């Protein structure tokens, strides 16, 4: 049945597929980067580390994502696989 609902999808499956797609795209960008430099170009997006010092415990917050053309393609393919499942 084409219009049948498949039920709710897990957001964790989406996150895992996006991470795997991004990793695959980044790896492919690293491999093909020396021959096609435009594929290695990218930018870094994120938050600088911030530190919360509570005297008995220190917590550091922050993250960054390095995004290139093939990384974006990997994200799109990961989402496409999620949407088709």
QUIBEL-V546961 format. One record per pair of residues at least 12 apart in sequence whose C-alpha atoms are under 7 Angstrom apart, sorted by the first residue. I is the first residue (numbers start at 1). J is the second residue. D is the distance in whole Angstrom. If there is no record, write none. Layout:
i=I j=J d=D
i=I j=J d=D
This chain:
i=14 j=79 d=7
i=14 j=82 d=6
i=17 j=78 d=5
i=17 j=79 d=7
i=18 j=75 d=5
i=18 j=78 d=5
i=18 j=79 d=6
i=21 j=74 d=4
i=21 j=75 d=5
i=21 j=77 d=7
i=21 j=78 d=5
i=22 j=71 d=5
i=22 j=72 d=7
i=22 j=74 d=5
i=22 j=75 d=5
i=24 j=74 d=6
i=25 j=70 d=5
i=25 j=71 d=4
i=25 j=73 d=7
i=25 j=74 d=5
i=26 j=70 d=6
i=26 j=71 d=5
i=29 j=70 d=6
i=39 j=68 d=7
i=39 j=69 d=6
i=39 j=70 d=7
i=40 j=68 d=6
i=41 j=68 d=6
i=42 j=66 d=7
i=42 j=67 d=5
i=42 j=68 d=4
i=42 j=69 d=7
i=43 j=66 d=6
i=43 j=67 d=5
i=43 j=68 d=7
i=44 j=64 d=7
i=44 j=65 d=6
i=44 j=66 d=4
i=44 j=67 d=6
i=45 j=64 d=5
i=45 j=65 d=5
i=45 j=66 d=6
i=46 j=63 d=5
i=46 j=64 d=4
i=46 j=65 d=6
i=47 j=62 d=5
i=47 j=63 d=5
i=47 j=64 d=6
i=48 j=62 d=6
i=48 j=63 d=7
i=49 j=61 d=5
i=49 j=62 d=4
i=50 j=62 d=6
